[in-house]
Amino acid sequence: MDLNKLNVLLADDDEDDRWLFEQALNDIKIRTNLSLFKNGKELMDYLLQIDIKPHLIFLDLNMPIKNGMECLLEMKQDVNLKNIPVAIYSTSSSEKDIENTFISGANIYINKPSNFDKLKDVIEKVLQLNWQYQTSNLNKDNFLFRI
């Protein structure tokens, strides 16, 4: 693994969304290693077996087998995983989902953008965030990421 790249994970059951995310990431100038997962079980199995933790996890909420909320709760209860920044990446704009993920320890909530250029912009901005600041100053005002 190239340590000069951001290690980014995406868990999303939608194959098209995974592909678009990967293409958008390839189009921006930030150097990354991307690992893709089809569901929360695959993600958690991977996280529990690796030594070098990712810099950031993009997590879809609505997935089969193990959903994003289950993954988030499991990560935040694990001493080795709880400090990894988690960006909820979902089509849901439900206030309940936003509130529940905020309370459960997610770092930012992103509604999946409707077009490719917005997707690239969102990913780039999220990857450029100062995560030390973002994780130490969690509040509802900076939780929902708007573009």
Secondary structure by P-SEA (a helix, b strand, c coil): ccccccbbbbbcccaaaaaaaaaaaaaccbbbbbbbbccaaaaaaaaacccccccccccccccccccaaaaaaaaaacccccccccccccccccaaaaaaaaaacccccccccccaaaaaaaaaaaaacaaaaaaaccccccccccc
